[in-house]
């Protein structure tokens, strides 16, 4: 959209990219969060987009929420509404039927880490700082940080991170499961693009099935999740993806999946 002020987007080779650009630290204002949500909606509606890549320009991925905006809020219920709206948009990312990869550098703190945690895959430069330092401001995380962090690192490590407000390096974050991979400085975008390339050649429908089933795995009892997997297994078998994939295997060639 031409009126986006804090982000830009592009689509190349079935990869939709959202670039945050709000100097100096890509602080997450309400306007910027809304723009990210709008960009996600447009990519979800675009049949030509298979996977989404999210990253930040400048020194940081996103160094936190825009604290200056907080001074204009007078009442707790307004602050709660702000949190609910951010949660809604980040949940939209988390439940996206298309994989979302975060390419992180510099810092992902506070709201920046909450945004990254909503993505399906996280790649970060080894010196990146990742944390939720809200207690240093006399606050608590508001964009579901207390809910997603323990699912990724475990309750004990989440408790330590939140109560001390101390960030992790990317190397530590990878060890604790907060990110998928720690990479050399300056290579985060390249590595994330390689992952996106690997995904975009897979079958469109079956990729969506995988994302859907993993989301159910987080919330459903295993018996219900197994039944949904069995149904999707049957759906996939009847799809053009399966016909092409099986034929390609038997013919010893790479599959060429169609946008169906």
Buried (B, 14 or more C-beta within 10 A) or exposed (E): EEEBEBBBBEBEEBBBBBBBBBEEBBBBBBBBBBBBBBBBEBBBEBEEBBBBBBBBBBEBBBBBBBEEBEEEEEEEEEBEEBBEBBBEBBEBBBEBEBBBBBBBBBBBBBBBBBBBBBBBBBBBBBBBBBBBBBEEEEBEBBBBBBEBBBEBBEEEBBBEBBEEBEBBBBEBBBBBEBBBBBBEEEBBBEBBBEBBEEBBBBBBBBBBBBBBBEBBEEEBEEEEBBEBBEEBEEEBEEBEBBEBBEEBEEEEEEBEBEEE
